[in-house]
Amino acid sequence: MKDLFERFDKLFESRIRLAVMSLLVLNDELDFASLKEQLHLSDGNLASHVATLERSGYVRVRKEFVKRTPRTTYSATRTGRKAFADHLDLLERFVKQNA
């Protein structure tokens, strides 16, 4: 059990990063405003958590202008999707072992 527990991805210890990845895995892409609204976060809070996921290679950030308005969109990378799926698998195994 301890071995399983130690294999959890530390990036997903944050409920915010876990929620961001959940939304990005369920959706091909989400923009900053949508993530912020769904998670009820401040700009700075969301930006710092997404930056952590981006540095880890879990999230891809795309910036563009739409009718002269900046738009930032996020998507889960293949690496991020695998890390998230592995984390959920470990959680499930952990729960089953302790049920």
ChimeraX commands (.cxc) that place a marker at each C-alpha (Angstrom):
marker #1 position 0.00,0.00,0.00 radius 0.5
marker #1 position 2.79,2.46,0.88 radius 0.5
marker #1 position 4.47,1.76,-2.48 radius 0.5
marker #1 position 1.23,2.58,-4.29 radius 0.5
marker #1 position 0.70,5.73,-2.26 radius 0.5
marker #1 position 4.21,6.98,-3.04 radius 0.5
marker #1 position 3.63,6.58,-6.78 radius 0.5
marker #1 position 0.87,9.21,-6.89 radius 0.5
marker #1 position 1.74,12.15,-9.16 radius 0.5
marker #1 position 2.62,15.06,-6.86 radius 0.5
marker #1 position 1.31,17.56,-9.42 radius 0.5
marker #1 position -2.18,16.25,-8.83 radius 0.5
marker #1 position -2.03,16.74,-5.06 radius 0.5
marker #1 position -3.48,20.18,-5.75 radius 0.5
marker #1 position -7.25,19.98,-6.16 radius 0.5
marker #1 position -7.06,22.86,-8.63 radius 0.5
marker #1 position -4.55,21.11,-10.92 radius 0.5
marker #1 position -6.57,17.92,-10.63 radius 0.5
marker #1 position -9.71,19.83,-11.66 radius 0.5
marker #1 position -7.94,21.61,-14.53 radius 0.5
marker #1 position -6.69,18.30,-15.92 radius 0.5
marker #1 position -10.12,16.71,-15.47 radius 0.5
marker #1 position -11.71,19.43,-17.56 radius 0.5
marker #1 position -8.99,19.37,-20.20 radius 0.5
marker #1 position -9.15,15.59,-20.56 radius 0.5
marker #1 position -12.94,15.78,-20.99 radius 0.5
marker #1 position -12.71,18.65,-23.49 radius 0.5
marker #1 position -10.32,18.90,-26.41 radius 0.5
marker #1 position -9.62,22.52,-25.57 radius 0.5
marker #1 position -10.84,25.21,-23.17 radius 0.5
marker #1 position -10.12,28.89,-23.02 radius 0.5
marker #1 position -8.96,30.78,-19.96 radius 0.5
marker #1 position -12.36,32.36,-19.28 radius 0.5
marker #1 position -14.14,28.99,-19.41 radius 0.5
marker #1 position -11.69,27.35,-17.03 radius 0.5
marker #1 position -11.84,30.32,-14.68 radius 0.5
marker #1 position -15.64,30.32,-14.66 radius 0.5
marker #1 position -16.05,26.57,-14.18 radius 0.5
marker #1 position -13.49,26.40,-11.38 radius 0.5
marker #1 position -14.40,29.72,-9.70 radius 0.5
marker #1 position -10.78,30.91,-9.57 radius 0.5
marker #1 position -9.05,34.24,-9.78 radius 0.5
marker #1 position -6.93,35.03,-12.84 radius 0.5
marker #1 position -3.68,34.72,-10.92 radius 0.5
marker #1 position -4.61,31.49,-9.20 radius 0.5
marker #1 position -5.60,29.78,-12.44 radius 0.5
marker #1 position -2.58,31.15,-14.30 radius 0.5
marker #1 position -0.10,29.86,-11.73 radius 0.5
marker #1 position -1.59,26.35,-11.68 radius 0.5
marker #1 position -1.77,26.14,-15.46 radius 0.5
marker #1 position 1.84,27.35,-15.68 radius 0.5
marker #1 position 2.90,24.49,-13.39 radius 0.5
marker #1 position 1.09,21.98,-15.59 radius 0.5
marker #1 position 2.60,23.55,-18.72 radius 0.5
marker #1 position 6.17,23.38,-17.31 radius 0.5
marker #1 position 5.58,19.68,-16.62 radius 0.5
marker #1 position 4.50,19.09,-20.20 radius 0.5
marker #1 position 0.96,18.16,-19.20 radius 0.5
marker #1 position -0.78,21.16,-20.76 radius 0.5
marker #1 position -0.30,22.96,-24.07 radius 0.5
marker #1 position -1.00,26.71,-24.16 radius 0.5
marker #1 position -2.02,28.50,-27.34 radius 0.5
marker #1 position -2.27,32.27,-27.56 radius 0.5
marker #1 position -3.95,34.03,-30.45 radius 0.5
marker #1 position -5.97,37.11,-31.32 radius 0.5
marker #1 position -9.63,36.80,-32.24 radius 0.5
marker #1 position -10.97,40.05,-33.66 radius 0.5
marker #1 position -8.12,41.95,-31.98 radius 0.5
marker #1 position -8.88,40.35,-28.62 radius 0.5
marker #1 position -6.28,38.08,-27.05 radius 0.5
marker #1 position -7.45,34.54,-26.46 radius 0.5
marker #1 position -5.58,31.86,-24.53 radius 0.5
marker #1 position -6.63,28.26,-24.87 radius 0.5
marker #1 position -5.41,25.14,-23.13 radius 0.5
marker #1 position -5.36,21.48,-24.03 radius 0.5
marker #1 position -4.01,18.38,-22.34 radius 0.5
marker #1 position -0.94,16.92,-24.02 radius 0.5
marker #1 position -0.51,13.22,-24.68 radius 0.5
marker #1 position 1.93,13.14,-21.75 radius 0.5
marker #1 position -0.59,14.93,-19.54 radius 0.5
marker #1 position -3.41,12.60,-20.51 radius 0.5
marker #1 position -1.28,9.56,-19.70 radius 0.5
marker #1 position -0.10,11.01,-16.37 radius 0.5
marker #1 position -3.69,11.82,-15.44 radius 0.5
marker #1 position -4.96,8.37,-16.41 radius 0.5
marker #1 position -2.12,6.72,-14.48 radius 0.5
marker #1 position -2.92,8.86,-11.44 radius 0.5
marker #1 position -6.60,7.90,-11.57 radius 0.5
marker #1 position -5.66,4.24,-11.97 radius 0.5
marker #1 position -3.45,4.42,-8.88 radius 0.5
marker #1 position -6.24,6.11,-6.92 radius 0.5
marker #1 position -8.66,3.37,-7.89 radius 0.5
marker #1 position -6.21,0.64,-6.94 radius 0.5
marker #1 position -5.48,2.38,-3.64 radius 0.5
marker #1 position -9.18,2.58,-2.79 radius 0.5
marker #1 position -9.77,-1.06,-3.73 radius 0.5
marker #1 position -6.87,-2.20,-1.56 radius 0.5
marker #1 position -8.23,-0.30,1.40 radius 0.5
marker #1 position -11.92,-1.12,1.01 radius 0.5
marker link #1:1,2 radius 0.2
marker link #1:2,3 radius 0.2
marker link #1:3,4 radius 0.2
marker link #1:4,5 radius 0.2
marker link #1:5,6 radius 0.2
marker link #1:6,7 radius 0.2
marker link #1:7,8 radius 0.2
marker link #1:8,9 radius 0.2
marker link #1:9,10 radius 0.2
marker link #1:10,11 radius 0.2
marker link #1:11,12 radius 0.2
marker link #1:12,13 radius 0.2
marker link #1:13,14 radius 0.2
marker link #1:14,15 radius 0.2
marker link #1:15,16 radius 0.2
marker link #1:16,17 radius 0.2
marker link #1:17,18 radius 0.2
marker link #1:18,19 radius 0.2
marker link #1:19,20 radius 0.2
marker link #1:20,21 radius 0.2
marker link #1:21,22 radius 0.2
marker link #1:22,23 radius 0.2
marker link #1:23,24 radius 0.2
marker link #1:24,25 radius 0.2
marker link #1:25,26 radius 0.2
marker link #1:26,27 radius 0.2
marker link #1:27,28 radius 0.2
marker link #1:28,29 radius 0.2
marker link #1:29,30 radius 0.2
marker link #1:30,31 radius 0.2
marker link #1:31,32 radius 0.2
marker link #1:32,33 radius 0.2
marker link #1:33,34 radius 0.2
marker link #1:34,35 radius 0.2
marker link #1:35,36 radius 0.2
marker link #1:36,37 radius 0.2
marker link #1:37,38 radius 0.2
marker link #1:38,39 radius 0.2
marker link #1:39,40 radius 0.2
marker link #1:40,41 radius 0.2
marker link #1:41,42 radius 0.2
marker link #1:42,43 radius 0.2
marker link #1:43,44 radius 0.2
marker link #1:44,45 radius 0.2
marker link #1:45,46 radius 0.2
marker link #1:46,47 radius 0.2
marker link #1:47,48 radius 0.2
marker link #1:48,49 radius 0.2
marker link #1:49,50 radius 0.2
marker link #1:50,51 radius 0.2
marker link #1:51,52 radius 0.2
marker link #1:52,53 radius 0.2
marker link #1:53,54 radius 0.2
marker link #1:54,55 radius 0.2
marker link #1:55,56 radius 0.2
marker link #1:56,57 radius 0.2
marker link #1:57,58 radius 0.2
marker link #1:58,59 radius 0.2
marker link #1:59,60 radius 0.2
marker link #1:60,61 radius 0.2
marker link #1:61,62 radius 0.2
marker link #1:62,63 radius 0.2
marker link #1:63,64 radius 0.2
marker link #1:64,65 radius 0.2
marker link #1:65,66 radius 0.2
marker link #1:66,67 radius 0.2
marker link #1:67,68 radius 0.2
marker link #1:68,69 radius 0.2
marker link #1:69,70 radius 0.2
marker link #1:70,71 radius 0.2
marker link #1:71,72 radius 0.2
marker link #1:72,73 radius 0.2
marker link #1:73,74 radius 0.2
marker link #1:74,75 radius 0.2
marker link #1:75,76 radius 0.2
marker link #1:76,77 radius 0.2
marker link #1:77,78 radius 0.2
marker link #1:78,79 radius 0.2
marker link #1:79,80 radius 0.2
marker link #1:80,81 radius 0.2
marker link #1:81,82 radius 0.2
marker link #1:82,83 radius 0.2
marker link #1:83,84 radius 0.2
marker link #1:84,85 radius 0.2
marker link #1:85,86 radius 0.2
marker link #1:86,87 radius 0.2
marker link #1:87,88 radius 0.2
marker link #1:88,89 radius 0.2
marker link #1:89,90 radius 0.2
marker link #1:90,91 radius 0.2
marker link #1:91,92 radius 0.2
marker link #1:92,93 radius 0.2
marker link #1:93,94 radius 0.2
marker link #1:94,95 radius 0.2
marker link #1:95,96 radius 0.2
marker link #1:96,97 radius 0.2
marker link #1:97,98 radius 0.2
marker link #1:98,99 radius 0.2
view
